[in-house]
Amino acid sequence: MTTAELAWFKSSYSTDQGDSCIEVAPTPATIHVRDSKDTTRPHLGLGPAAWTAFVAHAAAQAD
């Protein structure tokens, strides 16, 4: 699947004024992650377990 074929979205917590946003495109086997400011750059592909660990870590840092 190419980057153009993926359905990318940003969190509802993201605004147009922030510069620290990511976009994600989940598929059954991989969660694709990219920088929302420069969508032409390469993206990361994480397995479900790695994505879960990333989200848990990010949430813990926000507290």
Secondary structure, 3 states (H helix, E strand, C coil): CCHHHCCCEECCCCCCCCCCCEEEEECCCCEEEEECCCCCCCCEEECHHHHHHHHHHHHHHHC
